[in-house]
Amino acid sequence: MKTFPFIKNLQDLYTNKIICQKIKTLCIKQITDMIDNSVELQQKIFNGYPIYNEPYSAWYLFSDGKISELKYIPFVVTTGFGRSHGDFTIVLKPKN
């Protein structure tokens, strides 16, 4: 397949756990890179701008008793819960 050159046979998607893990790892890396390299995406995800009209976008964060400007929050991409119930999601969780 063009997008995933390591897939030689479509049947591998159903039977080869290693191939599926490679696809997941590659997709998570692509999502992370897309967000890290786009100020526009970062504003949409972290600030809600321009998705929400003012005053509903978030420009400040109250954390640990302090207010700071909300710009970028280090994150990890996960697939969330509920996959076994058909709820396929992408979740961004803050890094600790």
Buried (B, 14 or more C-beta within 10 A) or exposed (E): EEEBEEBEEEEBEEEBEEBBEBBEEEBBEEBBEEBEEEEEEBBBBBBBBEEEEEEEBEBEBEEEEEEEEBEEBEBEBEEEEEEEEEEEEEEBEEEE
